[in-house]
Amino acid sequence: MMDRRRFLSALGAVGGGLLVTWQAQATDWIRLGNAPLDTTGMRTDSARVFDLSVSSADPSLTGVILWTHINPDAIKANEPLYLQVALDANFQTMLMQAQIAPQDITPERDHTIKIDLDGQLPATNAGGPYFYRFIYDRTLSRTGRCRTLSSAGNALKRLKFGLLTCQDYTNGYYGALSHVAKDDSLDFVLHLGDFIYETAGDPRFQSLPFADRMLVLPSGGIVALDLADYRTIYRKYRSDPNLQAAMERHTFICVPDDHETANDSYWDYARDTLGAPDHPYTTDPKYGNSPALLKQLKLDSQRAWTEYVPARVSYNPQATHPFEA
């Protein structure tokens, strides 16, 4: 079993360059040398640590966003996270390695990690594929595959996208995503929103008999009311093995729709708050159609989206208005 001292010695630290994109203030991470790491003896029970697996998104000419989540039960004090990116799935031809500081693995981000590799990978005609994985507490994550954009001026004969939207966890088992994961002809996957549905057992459309797909929200309601509810929903969705497989295998390009916040939601400029026609904050008299509650709901949904959906989008947790977050 390799200890931390031997691990760091094998990597050989050099200059910095990677960025955390979660918050308004980005954090520099340590970029490490490219000598392939001896992973002999490291654990491969990845779900114990990386319970929601890995994913990539938002390709540029020289990078992507990489994402993972550390199981809170596996967190160790002062334990850093490591990242490897290689040309091959065996990680023998290393492109880069990096160390993420322990203080960047925090409950404030719900133990999610998002790394922006823009400027770190070579610009090529093919745009990959590249292979990546994380290492935490001597445990290897699953290996992800990612692609960057083709180099500028390269005339492409074809570019093939997978197209996803409206993935309600409670209404089935994501069989289509299993096919997406296995389709190596895809260059990228476009997700046009409704990555989650904010409801948990809404009788209007979530009454199909899949008891093992039901959600229980911390608030006790059937609609997300706060950040804890949204985070719970994202964790459940991202635990699905078919969604994990698709996001491990392909680089996603994601945008939100309405259900990441509330059904048919919009911005009510007259009241300067979220419009959510059938959300309890609007319809239930005990909430009084409160502009403050609706505005906070939008802030909470934005924060959870930036935590759990890999995208080159930052979030300012100090913001008090969604337009400033």
N, C-alpha and C positions, 0 to 999 in steps of 0.2 A: 504493500500500500504506500503510495507516494504521499509524503507529508507536505505541508505548505511551503517550507523552506526549499525543498527540492523542486517543487512546482514552480516557484518564482525563479529559481536559478535556471531551470530549463527554458523558461520563457525569455528571460533577459530583458528587463524594462528599458525602453527608450522614450522618445518624445510623445507628446499628447496630440489630441486632435478630434476625438469623438465628442458628441454632444448629447445630453439628455434634453429631449424636446418637450417634456411634460409641462414645465412651468415657464413663466415669463423670463426668469433668469436661468439660462442654460448652465450646466455644470460640465467642466472639462473632465474627461476620463483619461486614464493612462493607456497609451498605445504601447504594445509589447513587441518583442522580436518575433521573427517568423520561423524559428527552428521548430519543427514538428514536436509536439509534446508527447512524451511517453505516458500513455493513459493506461498502462498495464495495472490491473488491480482496481481501477476505478469502477464504481457501481454503475449498473445499467438499468436499474429499476427507476426509470426517469419519472414516472408518475408520482412517486413518493415526494419528489422535490418540485418538479415542473408539472404540476397537476393539470394545467391547462395547455400544455405543450408549447409550441413556438409558431411564429408566423412572420411573414414579410409583406411589405406594402410600399406604395408610392415610389416607384422606380424613378431614378434620375439617370443621367448619362454615366455617373460614377458612384452610384450608391442606391441604397434602399433603406427603408425603416425596418428594423428588426424588433421583435416583441417577444416577451415571455412573462410568466407569472411564477412567483415562488410561493409554494404552499406555506402559509404562516406557521404550521406545525413543524416545518423543517428549518425555520430561521434559526441561525446561530449568531450570537454576538460576535462582532468583528470579523465575520466571514465574508470575503469578497466574492463577487461573481466574475466568471471569465467567459470570454467570447472567442470563438475561432471561426474564420472564414477561409475556405479553401477552394481550389479548382476541382477537387475530387472528393467523392463521398467518404473516402478513407482518411482524409485530412493529411495526406503526405505532401501535397504541393500547397503550402500555406500562403495565403494572400495577406492575412493580418490576424493578430491576436490582441486582445485588450482585457484590461482589468477594470471592473466596475466596483467602486468603493462601497463598503457595507452601508454607509449612511444614505446611499441612493436606493436602498431596498427598504421602503418604509410603509407603515400603515397609511400615511398621508396619500400615497398613490395606490393604496390597497395591494401593495406588494407586486405591482406591475412594473415592468421595465420596458422602456422604449428607447432604442438607439438609432440615431440618424447617421448612416454611413456615407452620406453625400460627400463626394470628394475623396473617399477612401479606397474605392475600387477602380480598376483600370477601365477606361473607355474603349470598348471593342465593337467591331461590326456585329458580332453575334449577341452581345449583351449577356453572356453567361452560357449555361447556368453556372451558378456558384453554390457552394454548400456551406452551411453554418450550423453551429451548435453552441450551447451554453454549458458551463461546468460550475457546479456549486456543491460545496462540501464533498468533493471527490465523487460527485455523481454526474454522469453525462445526460444531457437532454436528448430527446430524439433529434435526428438530423433533419434540418429544413433545407429546401432548395429554393433559390431565388434567381431572379433575372433583373438586369438593368435595362435601360433603353439602349437601342443601337446607337452607335456613334453618329454624330451629326454628318450629314452628307451621304450616308449609306442608303442607297435606294433599296427598299425592301420589296420583294415580290409578293409577300403575304404577311399578314399579322393576324393572329387568331385569338379572339377573346372568349372566355366563358362569361356568361351574364347571369347574375343572381339578384334576387330581391325578395322581400316579404317572407322571411324564413321564421314562421311561427313554430316555436319549439313544441308547443302542446298539441299540435295537429298532425304529428307524424314523426318519422324517424330519419329524415334527411337522406333518403335513399339516393336522390339525385346528386347529392354532394359526394357520395361514394364514387359515382361515375366521373364527376369532375376531378376528383383526386387521382383517378387512374388514367386520365386523358393527357398523355404527354405531348399531344399536338398543340395544346394551348400555350400561348405566350404569356398572357396575363388573364386575371379574372376581375371583371368589373362588378362591384356590388353597389346597386343603385339605392340602397337604403332599406329601412325596416330590418336592420341586422337583429334587432330584438323587437318583441311586442311588449308594451309596458303593462299589459294585463296578465293576470294569473287566474284563469278559470272564469273569464267573462262568459256568461251563459248565452250571449248573443252569437258567439262564433267559436267558442272554445269548449264545446260540450262533447267532443268526440271521445270514444272510450279508450283513452291511453292513460291509464292511471299512473304509470311510471313516468309520464311526461308532465305531471302536474307540478306547479310551483307553489311554494309557501313563502310569502313575503314577511319580512321582519315587522312591518307595520300591522300585519293581520288583515289587510284589505285585499281586494282583487285587482287593484290598480296601484302602480308605483306612486308613492307619496313623497319620497325623499331619496337622498343619496344612497342610504343603506338598501332600500328596495331596488333601485337601479343596479347597484353593484351585485346584489344577489341574483338578479335576472341575468346579467352578463356572465357571471360565473357559471350558472347553470347551462346557458347556451354554449359557452365555450368548453364545457365538459363533454359535449357530444363527440363521439369518436369519428364520425364522418366529417363533421365540420373541421375538427382538428386535422384530419388527414388532408383535406382540401387545402387548408391554410399552410400546412407544412410543405406541400408539394408545389404550390403556385404563389406568385407574388400578386397580391390583391391591390385594387384601387377602389377605395370606399368613399361614399358620400352618405350623409344621413337623410332620412325622410321624416315622416311625422311620428311614427310609432316609437322611435328612440326617445321621444318626449311624451306625447299624448296624441290620441286619435284626432285627425283633422286639425292639428294645432297650427297656429299662425301667430304673427306679432300684431297685437292690438295697439296701434300707434296712438290712438286717442287716449288710452289709459296707460300707455307706456308699460305694457306688461304682456305676458303670454295670453293668447286666446286659445282656450281648450274647451270646446263647446260641451262635451259630455264627460269631462273629468270631474270627480267629486269636488275639487276645489271651486268649480264653477256651479255645479248643480246641487250640491248638498248644502242646505241652509246653515248647518253648523259651521261651515267654513266661510260663509258670507261673500262668496265670489271675490275673495281678497286679492287685490293686485300684488301685495307683498308675497303671499303664498305662491301665487302663480309665477311671479318673477323668480323666486327661489327654486321652484320646480324646474324652470328652464335652466338655471345655473347648475342644478344637481344633475340634470340629464346631460348637459354639455360635458361636465366633468367626468361622469362615468363613461361617456363615449370616447373621450380622449384617453382615458385610462385603458379601456378594453378593446378598442378598435384601432389597429395600427394605421396611423396616418400622420403626415407631416403637419400636425396641428398642435399648437401649444395651448396651455390653459393656465390662467392666473388665478390661483385659489383665493387671492385677496380681493378679487373683483366683486363688486356689489351689483353690477348690471351685466346681463348676458352679452351686450355689445362690447364690453370692455374685457371680457374673460378670454 
